[in-house]
Amino acid sequence: MPRAVKRKEYPLSMRLPEADIALIDRAASLRGRSRTDFVRDAAVRAAETVLMEAAPIRMSASGFKSFMAALSAPATPVPEMVDTLSRIAPWERKTSKSGN
């Protein structure tokens, strides 16, 4: 007698306007993905984000005290960041092509 196989995939059907389908297809194509893969990944990422935003963070009282102390402490400069932020952006540099 054959055993029942546990289903691993479930169908999901949606009705979307043509403009939405065109947008999704264009984005999926840019990523080299099928429409199904693209929509599935986008939906799963959105669901994970919502669940992470709603998940409580639990810690002990001493852990919370340490966490708050770290947040309240003065910032320590990161030399690489100081260097990067002190540079002049390429679009802010004066060019000498026109003789100015």
BELDA-V602729 format. One record per residue. N is the residue number from 1. SS is DSSP state (hx for helix, st for strand, lp for the rest). Layout:
{{N:SS} {N:SS}}
This chain:
{{1:lp} {2:lp} {3:lp} {4:lp} {5:lp} {6:lp} {7:lp} {8:lp} {9:lp} {10:lp} {11:lp} {12:lp} {13:lp} {14:lp} {15:lp} {16:lp} {17:lp} {18:hx} {19:hx} {20:hx} {21:hx} {22:hx} {23:hx} {24:hx} {25:hx} {26:hx} {27:hx} {28:hx} {29:hx} {30:hx} {31:hx} {32:lp} {33:lp} {34:lp} {35:hx} {36:hx} {37:hx} {38:hx} {39:hx} {40:hx} {41:hx} {42:hx} {43:hx} {44:hx} {45:hx} {46:hx} {47:hx} {48:hx} {49:hx} {50:hx} {51:hx} {52:hx} {53:hx} {54:hx} {55:lp} {56:lp} {57:lp} {58:lp} {59:lp} {60:lp} {61:hx} {62:hx} {63:hx} {64:hx} {65:hx} {66:hx} {67:hx} {68:hx} {69:hx} {70:hx} {71:hx} {72:hx} {73:lp} {74:lp} {75:lp} {76:lp} {77:lp} {78:lp} {79:hx} {80:hx} {81:hx} {82:hx} {83:hx} {84:hx} {85:hx} {86:hx} {87:lp} {88:lp} {89:lp} {90:hx} {91:hx} {92:hx} {93:lp} {94:lp} {95:lp} {96:lp} {97:lp} {98:lp} {99:lp} {100:lp}}
